[in-house]
């Protein structure tokens, strides 16, 4: 699927895809396509890209997330690691989904050229495995502050197995509450 620019693998969570950005190279180096409208449409991306974010996380072991946008601001994300390596996590928050509150973790790195295509209705975060990690995010919806939601990255109900000891977590991410038994998820 997705032509000769991308190779796509489904995960155990419906709609969440691991995308290999295939390299075209020679002795000079390589080209790796990050976006193609027809390939993304074939992968289920249904909206234009309206925002692209680039982050730098300096310290290994840092956790960022788990963030999402409430409807009507829910967004598809295409997440890539452009420098370093991260353990990238997406959690299914879709109300009624058979994989509700299940998570998928994926090693994304500058070396493996993998990305995650994360559909609407998922929380997202990552842990840096090396110093100076740079991430690039393509978004189908602009960030709306009043539409932002988050889960605590250490919530035992979700039970993410972070691969390294957490060395840094922002005060903001540390302040997120754990979800309770009646957490409804997102209605999309």
C-alpha positions in Angstrom: 0.0 0.0 0.0 1.0 3.7 -0.5 3.2 3.3 -3.6 7.0 3.4 -3.8 7.5 6.2 -1.3 6.1 4.4 1.8 5.7 0.9 3.1 2.8 0.6 5.6 2.2 -1.9 8.4 -1.0 -2.1 10.4 -0.8 -2.4 14.2 -3.1 -4.3 16.5 -5.1 -1.1 16.9 -7.4 -0.3 14.0 -6.3 2.8 12.0 -2.9 3.2 13.8 -0.2 2.6 11.2 3.6 2.2 11.2 4.9 3.9 8.0 8.4 3.3 6.6 9.6 6.3 4.7 11.4 4.4 1.9 14.8 5.8 0.9 15.9 6.6 -2.6 19.6 7.0 -2.5 23.0 6.8 -4.1 26.6 7.6 -3.2 25.5 11.3 -2.4 23.0 10.3 0.2 19.2 9.8 0.0 15.8 11.3 -0.3 13.0 10.2 2.0 9.5 11.5 1.2 7.7 12.8 4.3 4.3 13.6 2.7 2.4 12.7 -0.4 -1.3 13.5 -0.6 -2.3 10.5 -2.6 -0.3 8.1 -0.5 -1.7 9.6 2.7 -5.2 9.4 1.3 -4.6 5.7 0.7 -3.5 5.3 4.3 -6.8 7.0 5.6 -5.6 10.6 6.0 -8.7 12.6 5.0 -7.8 16.2 5.6 -5.2 18.7 4.5 -2.1 19.2 6.5 -2.7 22.5 8.3 0.1 22.6 10.8 3.7 21.2 11.0 5.5 21.2 14.4 9.2 20.5 15.1 10.5 19.8 18.6 13.8 19.3 20.2 14.1 17.3 23.5 17.6 17.6 24.9 17.8 14.9 27.6 17.5 11.2 27.1 14.8 9.6 29.3 12.5 12.6 29.0 8.8 11.8 28.5 6.5 14.2 26.6 2.8 13.7 26.5 0.2 12.0 26.5 -1.7 14.7 24.6 -4.7 14.8 22.4 -7.4 17.2 21.1 -11.1 16.9 21.9 -13.6 16.9 19.1 -14.3 19.0 17.1 -10.6 19.7 17.2 -9.5 16.1 17.0 -6.6 15.6 14.6 -4.7 13.0 12.6 -1.0 13.1 13.2 2.0 11.9 11.3 4.9 11.6 13.7 8.6 11.2 12.7 11.9 11.3 14.5 14.4 13.3 12.5 17.3 13.1 14.9 18.0 10.6 17.7 15.6 7.9 18.8 12.4 7.8 20.7 9.9 5.2 22.0 6.7 6.7 20.5 3.3 5.8 22.0 -0.3 6.1 20.8 -3.3 5.3 23.1 -6.7 4.5 21.7 -9.3 6.8 23.3 -12.1 6.2 20.9 -15.3 5.5 22.9 -16.7 2.1 21.8 -13.5 0.9 20.2 -12.6 -2.7 20.9 -9.0 -1.5 21.7 -10.2 1.3 24.0 -7.3 2.4 26.3 -4.8 0.0 24.6 -1.5 1.5 23.5 1.1 0.8 20.9 4.8 1.7 21.4 7.1 2.0 18.4 10.8 2.8 18.1 11.2 5.8 15.8 14.6 7.0 14.9 16.6 9.0 12.4 18.2 5.7 11.4 15.1 3.5 10.9 13.0 6.2 9.0 9.7 4.9 10.6 6.8 7.1 11.4 3.4 6.6 13.0 0.2 7.7 11.4 -2.0 8.3 14.4 -5.7 8.8 13.6 -8.2 11.1 15.4 -9.2 9.8 18.9 -5.7 8.9 20.1 -3.4 10.3 22.8 0.2 10.6 21.9 3.5 10.9 23.7 7.1 9.7 23.6 10.2 9.0 25.6 13.6 10.0 24.3 16.2 7.2 24.1 19.1 9.4 23.1 19.9 13.1 23.8 18.9 15.8 21.4 15.9 14.1 19.8 14.1 16.1 17.1 10.5 15.2 16.2 8.4 16.4 13.3 4.6 16.3 13.4 2.2 16.8 10.6 -1.3 17.8 11.8 -4.7 17.7 10.1 -6.1 20.3 12.6 -4.6 23.4 14.1 -3.8 23.4 17.8 -6.6 24.8 19.8 -5.6 25.4 23.5 -9.2 25.0 24.9 -9.5 21.7 23.0 -6.4 20.1 24.5 -6.6 17.1 26.7 -4.0 14.9 28.3 -3.5 11.7 30.2 -0.8 11.1 32.9 2.1 9.1 31.3 2.3 6.9 34.4 -1.4 6.1 34.7 -1.6 2.5 35.9 -4.9 2.0 34.1 -3.1 2.5 30.8 0.1 0.8 32.0 2.7 2.0 29.4 6.0 0.1 29.7 8.4 3.0 29.2 11.7 1.4 28.2 13.9 3.7 30.3 13.8 5.3 33.7 12.0 8.6 33.3 14.6 11.3 33.9 12.4 14.3 33.0 8.7 15.0 33.0 7.3 18.6 32.8 5.3 20.0 35.7 2.4 20.3 33.3 2.5 16.6 32.3 3.1 15.5 35.9 -0.1 17.4 37.0 -2.5 15.4 34.7 -4.9 13.3 36.7 -5.1 9.5 36.4 -8.3 8.3 34.7 -11.0 6.5 36.7 -13.0 3.4 36.0 -15.8 5.5 34.3 -13.5 7.3 31.8 -15.7 7.7 28.7 -13.1 8.3 26.1 -13.6 10.5 23.0 -16.8 10.5 21.0 -15.8 11.1 17.4 
